[in-house]
């Protein structure tokens, strides 16, 4: 009986907090709208239209949060990718006929491999991000077997797929994609997180041709513990003993499109992190786990610096991506991961810039200021100010016309995906597993309250689509 009363009290307390959070979020959205209205000098008629639209969406959201979300509300169309912990599917929501990407993760496998914190962090980062640079999360939920993330579907595939098709980018094209990718990474840093797995596979191309960042499974979110240190834990798959050059051979990275040839490794550090400091903010946070994709991993991660590493590991990765965009291959790539580790640790010796293809001195200089020691490495503000990005309007990157826009025949045209097709001999596609009883207030303690529903719609106040700058303008000589 006492246990029943305890559970009832827990349910009531959670409900109180839930309704309190709903009210606070509603007030915050209203305040944000008023700020937007003030910033654009809206007419009285436009003001009333925007406020009425918000009220309508608030009503829609109240109906949405009362609706039970489970896997049976979606129809599976095609598999887009498969990894160690689950798979990603193109699905159609039965009630709206809208298409989404659904990430399905096996709970048992996540627990067995010690990935619970990573999957919760991924959901929390996406749920807290309302940004033009982050793939939007619409729903998250769970059943007895799986976790589900229902996300925005990027029909253009990813940047790696585009690179494979064209081999390398001319510098104006590389400049367009690098500016957008850097904006994506900066968005994560603004939210007090490290991304830690920046690679072409994780930058997705929307139907508009613009780029968004996806896959936050290896991100480190410091919002719950500002100024904290991450203590490394021993991985199930690899030994933590020995220097960085003794990393065990990693498994292939499970990219969404299955087109990556990069190597993903996850290995623990050898020591215990120093105690947390009182410093707050991205500049003072440190992490210790050896995670990421080897071809793009920063030197301080690979050599396991005793002091751990900070957010600038993401800018090293951006330097490696820029190198691959203009030269056609990653700077330290190798068929043997141990060779890659050696090249990264001795990057000053192995970072070479071939004469062909011809790359501008400004581009090479930027790469050198990203692939370097963390204390010398450029941060976002320095990257924006670099001469290679001259004439780029960082405040309105979405105004530029993308050099590539997906040419698709329908909403399910997957020509830009090297996906795993489960349909055999023209047969029907296997259905999603039947949903188990939906977890409500008392979710299994391992994954907690995993359910999320996105607030419907956004107020788009960006530049009109008919007034966009051509990508060639990125390469204009500076005006006198």
C-alpha positions as CSV (number, residue, x, y, z in Angstrom):
1,X,0.0,0.0,0.0
2,X,2.8,2.4,0.9
3,X,4.4,1.7,-2.5
4,X,1.2,2.5,-4.3
5,X,0.9,5.8,-2.4
6,X,4.5,6.6,-3.4
7,X,3.9,5.9,-7.0
8,X,0.7,8.0,-7.0
9,X,2.7,10.9,-5.4
10,X,5.4,10.5,-8.1
11,X,2.7,10.6,-10.8
12,X,1.1,13.8,-9.4
13,X,4.4,15.5,-8.9
14,X,5.4,14.7,-12.5
15,X,2.1,16.0,-13.8
16,X,2.5,19.3,-11.9
17,X,6.0,19.8,-13.3
18,X,4.7,18.9,-16.8
19,X,1.9,21.4,-16.8
20,X,4.2,24.0,-15.3
21,X,6.7,23.5,-18.1
22,X,3.9,23.7,-20.7
23,X,2.8,27.1,-19.3
24,X,6.4,28.4,-19.1
25,X,7.1,27.3,-22.7
26,X,3.9,28.9,-23.9
27,X,4.8,32.2,-22.3
28,X,8.3,32.0,-23.8
29,X,6.9,31.4,-27.3
30,X,4.6,34.5,-27.0
31,X,7.6,36.6,-25.8
32,X,9.7,35.3,-28.7
33,X,7.0,36.2,-31.2
34,X,6.7,39.8,-29.8
35,X,10.5,40.2,-30.1
36,X,10.3,39.0,-33.8
37,X,7.4,41.4,-34.4
38,X,9.4,44.3,-33.0
39,X,12.5,43.4,-35.0
40,X,10.7,43.5,-38.4
41,X,8.6,46.6,-37.8
42,X,5.4,44.7,-38.6
43,X,2.2,46.5,-39.6
44,X,-0.8,46.2,-37.2
45,X,-2.5,43.8,-39.6
46,X,0.7,41.6,-39.8
47,X,1.0,41.7,-36.0
48,X,-2.5,40.4,-35.6
49,X,-2.0,37.7,-38.3
50,X,1.2,36.4,-36.5
51,X,-0.5,36.4,-33.1
52,X,-3.5,34.6,-34.5
53,X,-1.3,32.0,-36.1
54,X,0.5,31.4,-32.8
55,X,-2.8,31.0,-31.0
56,X,-3.9,28.4,-33.6
57,X,-0.7,26.5,-33.2
58,X,-1.0,26.5,-29.4
59,X,-4.4,24.9,-29.7
60,X,-2.9,22.3,-32.2
61,X,-0.1,21.6,-29.8
62,X,-2.5,20.9,-26.9
63,X,-4.4,18.4,-29.0
64,X,-1.1,16.9,-30.1
65,X,0.3,16.3,-26.5
66,X,-3.0,14.5,-25.6
67,X,-2.5,12.1,-28.5
68,X,-0.8,8.8,-27.9
69,X,2.3,8.4,-30.1
70,X,3.4,4.9,-31.1
71,X,5.0,3.2,-34.0
72,X,1.7,2.0,-35.5
73,X,0.9,5.6,-36.5
74,X,3.6,5.4,-39.2
75,X,3.9,3.4,-42.4
76,X,7.4,2.2,-43.4
77,X,8.5,3.0,-46.9
78,X,12.2,2.3,-47.3
79,X,15.3,1.7,-45.2
80,X,17.7,4.6,-45.4
81,X,20.6,3.2,-43.4
82,X,21.5,0.6,-40.8
83,X,24.0,0.8,-37.9
84,X,25.2,-1.1,-34.8
85,X,22.2,0.0,-32.7
86,X,19.3,0.1,-35.1
87,X,18.2,1.5,-38.4
88,X,16.8,4.6,-40.1
89,X,13.6,4.4,-42.2
90,X,11.7,6.7,-44.5
91,X,8.2,6.6,-43.0
92,X,4.8,8.2,-43.7
93,X,2.6,9.4,-41.0
94,X,-0.8,7.8,-41.6
95,X,-3.0,10.7,-40.3
96,X,-1.2,13.5,-42.3
97,X,0.5,11.6,-45.1
98,X,3.7,13.5,-44.3
99,X,7.1,11.9,-44.7
100,X,9.7,11.7,-42.0
101,X,12.9,9.9,-41.2
102,X,12.4,7.5,-38.3
103,X,15.4,6.3,-36.3
104,X,14.8,3.0,-34.5
105,X,17.2,2.0,-31.7
106,X,17.3,-1.3,-30.0
107,X,17.1,-0.8,-26.2
108,X,18.9,-4.0,-25.3
109,X,21.8,-3.3,-27.6
110,X,22.1,0.3,-26.3
111,X,22.2,-0.9,-22.7
112,X,24.7,-3.8,-23.5
113,X,27.1,-1.4,-25.2
114,X,26.8,1.4,-22.6
115,X,25.2,3.8,-25.1
116,X,22.2,4.9,-22.9
117,X,23.6,8.4,-22.2
118,X,24.4,9.0,-25.8
119,X,20.9,8.2,-27.1
120,X,19.3,10.3,-24.4
121,X,21.7,13.2,-25.2
122,X,20.8,13.0,-28.9
123,X,17.1,13.3,-28.1
124,X,17.6,16.2,-25.6
125,X,19.8,18.2,-28.0
126,X,17.3,17.8,-30.9
127,X,14.3,18.5,-28.7
128,X,15.8,21.7,-27.3
129,X,17.0,23.0,-30.8
130,X,14.7,25.2,-32.9
131,X,17.2,26.1,-35.5
132,X,17.6,26.4,-39.3
133,X,20.9,24.4,-38.9
134,X,19.6,21.4,-36.9
135,X,17.5,18.5,-38.3
136,X,14.2,19.0,-36.6
137,X,12.8,16.3,-34.2
138,X,9.0,15.9,-34.4
139,X,8.4,13.0,-32.1
140,X,10.3,10.7,-29.8
141,X,8.8,7.7,-28.0
142,X,9.5,4.2,-26.9
143,X,8.0,0.8,-26.5
144,X,9.3,-2.3,-24.8
145,X,12.0,-3.0,-27.4
146,X,12.9,0.2,-29.2
147,X,13.5,3.9,-28.9
148,X,12.1,6.0,-31.8
149,X,13.1,9.4,-33.1
150,X,10.9,10.8,-35.9
151,X,12.8,13.6,-37.7
152,X,12.7,15.9,-40.6
153,X,13.6,14.0,-43.8
154,X,16.4,15.5,-46.0
155,X,15.6,14.2,-49.5
156,X,19.0,15.3,-50.9
157,X,21.1,12.8,-49.0
158,X,24.3,13.9,-47.4
159,X,27.4,15.9,-48.2
160,X,29.5,12.7,-48.5
161,X,27.1,11.4,-51.2
162,X,27.5,14.6,-53.1
163,X,31.3,14.5,-52.8
164,X,31.4,11.0,-54.1
165,X,29.3,11.9,-57.1
166,X,31.5,14.9,-58.1
167,X,34.9,13.9,-56.6
168,X,35.8,17.4,-55.3
169,X,34.3,20.9,-55.1
170,X,35.5,24.0,-56.8
171,X,36.4,26.6,-54.2
172,X,33.2,28.7,-54.5
173,X,31.1,25.5,-54.0
174,X,33.3,24.4,-51.1
175,X,32.9,27.9,-49.6
176,X,29.1,27.7,-49.7
177,X,29.0,24.3,-48.0
178,X,31.7,25.1,-45.5
179,X,30.0,28.3,-44.4
180,X,26.7,26.4,-43.8
181,X,28.5,23.5,-42.1
182,X,30.4,25.9,-39.8
183,X,27.1,27.6,-38.9
184,X,25.7,24.1,-38.0
185,X,28.6,23.4,-35.6
186,X,28.4,26.9,-34.1
187,X,24.7,26.3,-33.4
188,X,25.7,23.2,-31.3
189,X,28.4,25.2,-29.5
190,X,25.9,28.0,-28.7
191,X,23.8,25.4,-26.9
192,X,26.8,24.5,-24.7
193,X,27.5,21.2,-26.4
194,X,30.4,19.5,-28.3
195,X,29.4,17.7,-31.5
196,X,32.5,15.3,-31.7
197,X,31.5,13.6,-34.9
198,X,31.6,16.2,-37.7
199,X,32.0,14.5,-41.0
200,X,30.4,14.9,-44.5
201,X,28.0,12.0,-43.8
202,X,26.3,14.0,-41.0
203,X,25.5,17.1,-43.0
204,X,22.2,16.5,-44.8
205,X,21.0,18.3,-47.9
206,X,17.4,19.5,-47.8
207,X,15.1,19.8,-50.8
208,X,16.0,23.5,-50.9
209,X,19.7,22.6,-51.3
210,X,20.7,24.0,-47.9
211,X,22.4,22.0,-45.2
212,X,21.4,20.8,-41.7
213,X,23.3,18.8,-39.1
214,X,22.1,15.4,-38.0
215,X,23.1,12.5,-35.7
216,X,23.8,13.7,-32.2
217,X,24.6,10.3,-30.7
218,X,28.2,11.3,-29.9
219,X,27.5,14.8,-28.9
220,X,28.4,15.9,-25.3
221,X,25.7,18.1,-23.7
222,X,26.9,20.2,-20.8
223,X,23.7,22.0,-20.2
224,X,22.7,19.8,-17.2
225,X,26.2,20.2,-15.7
226,X,27.7,23.4,-16.8
227,X,31.5,23.6,-16.6
228,X,31.7,19.9,-16.0
229,X,34.3,17.3,-16.9
230,X,33.4,14.1,-18.7
231,X,34.9,11.0,-17.1
232,X,36.0,8.3,-19.5
233,X,34.6,4.9,-19.1
234,X,35.9,1.6,-20.6
235,X,34.3,0.5,-23.8
236,X,33.1,-3.0,-24.2
237,X,34.8,-3.4,-27.6
238,X,38.3,-1.9,-27.1
239,X,40.9,-1.9,-24.5
240,X,41.8,1.4,-22.9
241,X,45.4,0.5,-22.2
242,X,48.3,1.7,-24.2
243,X,49.1,4.9,-26.1
244,X,46.9,6.3,-28.9
245,X,48.8,4.4,-31.6
246,X,47.6,1.2,-30.0
247,X,43.9,1.8,-30.7
248,X,42.1,-1.4,-31.7
249,X,40.8,-1.5,-35.3
250,X,37.4,0.2,-35.2
251,X,34.2,-0.9,-36.9
252,X,32.8,0.9,-39.9
253,X,30.8,4.0,-39.1
254,X,27.1,3.4,-39.6
255,X,26.2,6.4,-41.8
256,X,22.6,7.1,-42.7
257,X,23.3,6.6,-46.4
258,X,25.8,3.8,-45.9
259,X,28.3,5.6,-48.2
260,X,31.0,6.4,-45.6
261,X,34.4,4.7,-45.8
262,X,35.6,6.4,-42.7
263,X,36.4,4.5,-39.5
264,X,34.5,5.1,-36.3
265,X,36.1,4.2,-33.0
266,X,35.1,4.4,-29.4
267,X,37.8,3.9,-26.9
268,X,38.0,5.0,-23.3
269,X,40.6,7.3,-21.8
270,X,43.1,5.8,-19.4
271,X,42.6,8.0,-16.4
272,X,40.1,9.7,-14.2
273,X,39.1,13.2,-15.2
274,X,40.1,16.0,-12.8
275,X,37.4,17.4,-10.6
276,X,34.9,19.8,-12.1
277,X,35.6,23.5,-12.0
278,X,33.2,26.3,-11.3
279,X,33.8,27.7,-14.8
280,X,30.6,27.9,-16.8
281,X,30.3,28.0,-20.6
282,X,31.6,26.2,-23.6
283,X,35.1,27.5,-23.3
284,X,35.7,25.8,-20.0
285,X,34.0,22.4,-20.5
286,X,36.2,19.4,-21.0
287,X,35.6,15.9,-22.3
288,X,37.7,12.7,-22.1
289,X,36.0,9.9,-24.1
290,X,37.7,8.9,-27.3
291,X,34.8,9.0,-29.7
292,X,34.3,10.0,-33.2
293,X,35.2,9.1,-36.8
294,X,39.0,8.6,-37.1
295,X,39.5,10.4,-40.4
296,X,38.1,13.6,-38.9
297,X,39.2,13.3,-35.2
298,X,41.3,16.0,-33.7
299,X,44.8,15.3,-32.5
300,X,44.0,15.9,-28.8
301,X,41.4,13.2,-28.9
302,X,43.6,10.6,-30.7
303,X,46.7,11.1,-28.6
304,X,44.5,11.3,-25.4
305,X,45.8,14.5,-23.9
306,X,45.8,14.3,-20.1
307,X,43.8,17.5,-19.9
308,X,41.0,16.2,-22.1
309,X,39.7,18.3,-24.9
310,X,37.4,21.2,-25.6
311,X,34.9,22.3,-28.2
312,X,37.7,23.1,-30.7
313,X,37.9,19.5,-31.7
314,X,34.9,20.2,-33.9
315,X,36.9,22.9,-35.8
316,X,39.7,20.4,-36.5
317,X,37.0,18.2,-38.0
318,X,35.8,21.1,-40.2
319,X,39.4,21.6,-41.4
320,X,39.6,17.9,-42.4
321,X,36.2,18.3,-44.2
322,X,37.4,21.4,-46.1
323,X,40.6,19.5,-47.1
324,X,38.5,16.6,-48.5
325,X,36.1,19.0,-50.3
326,X,38.9,20.7,-52.3
327,X,41.4,17.9,-52.6
328,X,39.0,14.9,-52.9
329,X,40.2,12.8,-49.9
330,X,40.7,13.3,-46.2
331,X,44.1,14.6,-45.1
332,X,45.0,11.6,-42.9
333,X,43.0,8.8,-44.5
334,X,44.5,5.3,-44.7
335,X,43.2,1.7,-45.1
336,X,44.9,0.9,-41.8
337,X,43.5,2.7,-38.8
338,X,46.8,2.5,-37.0
339,X,48.4,4.4,-39.9
340,X,45.7,7.0,-39.6
341,X,46.4,7.4,-35.9
342,X,50.1,7.8,-36.6
343,X,49.4,10.5,-39.2
344,X,47.1,12.4,-37.0
345,X,49.4,12.4,-34.0
346,X,52.3,13.5,-36.3
347,X,50.1,15.8,-38.4
348,X,52.8,18.4,-38.8
349,X,54.8,15.8,-40.7
350,X,51.9,14.3,-42.7
351,X,49.7,17.3,-43.6
352,X,50.6,17.8,-47.2
353,X,49.0,20.1,-49.9
354,X,49.5,18.6,-53.4
355,X,50.0,21.0,-56.4
356,X,47.1,19.3,-58.2
357,X,44.3,20.3,-57.9
358,X,45.3,23.9,-57.5
359,X,43.9,25.4,-54.3
360,X,44.2,29.0,-53.3
361,X,46.7,30.1,-50.7
362,X,43.8,31.5,-48.6
363,X,42.1,28.1,-48.5
364,X,45.3,26.4,-47.5
365,X,45.9,29.0,-44.8
366,X,42.5,28.4,-43.4
367,X,43.0,24.6,-43.3
368,X,46.3,25.1,-41.5
369,X,44.6,27.3,-38.9
370,X,42.1,24.5,-38.2
371,X,44.3,21.4,-38.4
372,X,46.7,22.5,-35.7
373,X,47.1,22.5,-31.9
374,X,44.0,23.5,-30.0
375,X,45.5,26.6,-28.5
376,X,46.3,27.9,-32.0
377,X,43.1,26.7,-33.7
378,X,40.6,29.2,-35.0
379,X,37.2,29.5,-33.4
380,X,34.0,30.5,-35.2
381,X,34.6,34.2,-35.1
382,X,38.1,33.8,-36.5
383,X,36.8,31.5,-39.2
384,X,34.2,34.0,-40.2
385,X,36.8,36.8,-40.4
386,X,39.3,34.7,-42.5
387,X,40.0,36.2,-46.0
388,X,38.8,32.9,-47.7
389,X,35.3,33.8,-46.5
390,X,35.5,37.5,-47.6
391,X,32.1,38.8,-48.9
392,X,30.1,36.0,-47.2
393,X,27.1,37.4,-45.3
394,X,27.2,35.2,-42.2
395,X,23.9,36.8,-41.0
396,X,21.9,35.5,-44.0
397,X,23.5,32.4,-45.3
398,X,20.1,31.1,-46.4
399,X,19.8,33.9,-48.9
400,X,22.4,32.2,-51.2
401,X,21.3,30.0,-54.0
402,X,22.8,26.5,-53.4
403,X,25.0,25.1,-56.1
404,X,23.1,21.8,-55.9
405,X,19.4,21.2,-55.5
406,X,17.9,17.7,-55.4
407,X,16.2,16.9,-58.6
408,X,13.5,14.4,-57.5
409,X,10.3,13.1,-59.1
410,X,8.4,12.6,-55.9
411,X,8.6,12.8,-52.1
412,X,9.8,9.2,-52.0
413,X,12.4,9.5,-54.8
414,X,15.6,8.3,-53.0
415,X,18.1,8.5,-55.9
416,X,20.5,10.3,-53.5
417,X,20.6,7.5,-51.0
418,X,22.7,4.4,-51.1
419,X,20.2,2.8,-48.8
420,X,19.7,-0.8,-47.7
421,X,16.5,-2.1,-49.4
422,X,14.9,-4.9,-47.5
423,X,12.4,-5.7,-50.3
424,X,13.6,-8.9,-52.0
425,X,12.8,-10.0,-55.5
426,X,10.2,-7.2,-55.8
427,X,8.4,-8.4,-52.7
428,X,6.7,-6.1,-50.2
429,X,8.7,-4.3,-47.6
430,X,8.7,-5.8,-44.2
431,X,6.4,-4.0,-41.8
432,X,7.6,-2.2,-38.7
433,X,7.4,-4.4,-35.5
434,X,4.1,-4.2,-33.7
435,X,4.1,-1.6,-30.9
436,X,4.2,-3.0,-27.4
437,X,2.2,-1.3,-24.7
438,X,3.1,2.4,-24.7
439,X,5.2,3.5,-21.6
440,X,3.4,6.4,-19.9
441,X,4.3,7.9,-16.5
442,X,6.5,5.0,-15.4
443,X,9.0,4.5,-18.2
444,X,11.8,2.0,-17.5
445,X,14.3,3.9,-15.4
446,X,17.1,3.4,-17.9
447,X,15.6,5.7,-20.5
448,X,13.3,7.8,-18.4
449,X,10.7,10.0,-20.0
450,X,11.7,9.7,-23.6
451,X,8.4,11.0,-25.2
452,X,8.5,14.3,-27.0
453,X,6.2,16.1,-29.4
454,X,7.4,19.2,-31.4
455,X,5.5,22.4,-31.3
456,X,3.8,22.7,-34.7
457,X,5.2,25.0,-37.3
458,X,7.7,27.9,-37.1
459,X,7.5,31.6,-37.9
460,X,9.7,31.9,-41.0
461,X,11.0,35.5,-41.2
462,X,14.0,34.8,-43.4
463,X,14.8,36.4,-46.7
464,X,12.2,35.9,-49.4
465,X,13.1,33.0,-51.7
466,X,12.8,35.2,-54.8
467,X,15.5,37.6,-53.5
468,X,18.4,35.1,-53.1
469,X,22.1,35.7,-53.9
470,X,23.7,33.5,-56.4
471,X,26.6,31.2,-55.2
472,X,28.9,33.0,-57.6
473,X,28.6,36.1,-55.3
474,X,30.5,34.2,-52.7
475,X,33.6,34.5,-55.0
476,X,33.2,38.1,-55.9
477,X,36.3,40.4,-55.5
478,X,35.9,42.7,-52.5
479,X,34.4,46.1,-53.3
480,X,36.5,49.2,-52.9
